[in-house]
Amino acid sequence: MDEFQRSWLLAQLGPDTDPADLERRFFRLRSVRDVALEVLGERRAKLLADPLKVTVDGVVTMDLQENLRGIERQIEQVRQIASPEGSDDQDEADEMLGVTWLLPTRRYR
């Protein structure tokens, strides 16, 4: 893994992510996108393993549902954006089709 790939991974996963762990995963998976998806998938699984919402009446409420939604959005984003792979990933990115929805503006009388 080169410095550009490492910096892309840290940008996607956060600066506190262990670079040695990323190196080991990259050696096994051979794709920075797959590394990012695996790490995000583990974070998602960790959130799902525990209750997403805990309430102690009158004391505290802890809700992790938005954290789960955020990780799921991040997984979709990593799947869609171009990663610093080789030519194989670039060919795949060239074939992707973008879709945009146009919404009408509100009309006033």
C-alpha positions as CSV (number, residue, x, y, z in Angstrom):
1,M,0.0,0.0,0.0
2,D,1.4,3.3,-1.0
3,E,1.1,6.7,0.9
4,F,-1.7,7.9,-1.4
5,Q,-3.8,4.8,-0.7
6,R,-3.1,5.0,3.0
7,S,-4.1,8.7,3.2
8,W,-7.4,7.8,1.3
9,L,-8.2,5.1,3.8
10,L,-7.5,7.4,6.7
11,A,-9.7,10.1,5.1
12,Q,-12.6,7.5,4.8
13,L,-12.1,5.8,8.2
14,G,-10.8,8.6,10.4
15,P,-7.3,9.5,11.6
16,D,-7.5,7.3,14.7
17,T,-7.6,4.1,12.6
18,D,-4.6,1.9,13.1
19,P,-2.3,2.0,10.0
20,A,-0.7,-1.4,10.8
21,D,-4.2,-3.0,10.9
22,L,-4.9,-1.3,7.5
23,E,-1.6,-2.7,6.1
24,R,-2.5,-6.2,7.2
25,R,-6.0,-6.0,5.7
26,F,-4.6,-4.6,2.4
27,F,-2.1,-7.4,2.2
28,R,-5.0,-9.9,2.5
29,L,-7.6,-8.1,0.4
30,R,-5.4,-6.3,-2.2
31,S,-8.0,-3.4,-2.5
32,V,-8.2,-0.2,-0.5
33,R,-12.0,-0.1,-1.2
34,D,-12.4,-3.6,0.2
35,V,-10.3,-2.6,3.3
36,A,-12.5,0.4,3.9
37,L,-15.7,-1.7,3.4
38,E,-14.5,-4.4,5.8
39,V,-13.6,-1.9,8.5
40,L,-16.9,-0.1,8.2
41,G,-18.8,-3.4,8.1
42,E,-17.1,-4.4,11.4
43,R,-18.1,-1.0,12.9
44,R,-21.7,-1.6,11.8
45,A,-21.7,-5.2,13.2
46,K,-20.3,-3.9,16.5
47,L,-23.2,-1.4,16.8
48,L,-25.8,-4.0,15.9
49,A,-24.4,-6.4,18.5
50,D,-25.5,-4.1,21.3
51,P,-28.9,-2.5,21.9
52,L,-29.3,0.6,19.8
53,K,-31.4,2.4,22.3
54,V,-31.2,2.2,26.1
55,T,-33.4,4.2,28.5
56,V,-33.2,4.5,32.2
57,D,-36.3,6.4,33.2
58,G,-35.6,9.8,34.5
59,V,-31.8,9.3,34.4
60,V,-30.4,8.8,30.9
61,T,-31.3,7.9,27.3
62,M,-28.7,6.6,24.9
63,D,-29.7,6.3,21.2
64,L,-27.2,4.9,18.7
65,Q,-29.6,4.6,15.7
66,E,-28.2,7.7,14.0
67,N,-24.6,6.4,14.4
68,L,-25.8,3.2,12.6
69,R,-27.5,5.2,9.8
70,G,-24.3,7.3,9.5
71,I,-22.1,4.2,9.0
72,E,-24.5,2.8,6.5
73,R,-24.4,6.0,4.5
74,Q,-20.6,6.0,4.7
75,I,-20.6,2.4,3.4
76,E,-22.7,3.4,0.4
77,Q,-20.4,6.4,-0.2
78,V,-17.3,4.3,-0.2
79,R,-19.0,1.9,-2.7
80,Q,-19.8,4.8,-5.1
81,I,-16.7,7.0,-5.0
82,A,-13.5,6.3,-6.9
83,S,-10.7,4.8,-4.8
84,P,-7.0,5.1,-5.5
85,E,-6.7,1.5,-6.9
86,G,-5.0,0.5,-10.1
87,S,-6.4,0.5,-13.7
88,D,-9.0,-2.2,-12.9
89,D,-10.8,0.1,-10.6
90,Q,-10.5,3.0,-13.0
91,D,-12.2,1.0,-15.7
92,E,-15.0,0.2,-13.4
93,A,-15.4,3.9,-12.4
94,D,-15.5,4.9,-16.1
95,E,-18.5,2.5,-16.7
96,M,-20.5,3.9,-13.7
97,L,-23.7,5.8,-14.5
98,G,-24.7,8.8,-12.4
99,V,-28.4,9.4,-11.7
100,T,-29.8,12.8,-10.6
101,W,-33.4,13.5,-9.6
102,L,-34.8,16.8,-10.6
103,L,-37.5,18.1,-8.3
104,P,-40.0,20.8,-9.3
105,T,-39.8,24.0,-7.3
106,R,-42.8,25.0,-5.3
107,R,-45.3,27.1,-7.2
108,Y,-47.1,29.9,-5.5
109,R,-50.4,31.3,-6.5
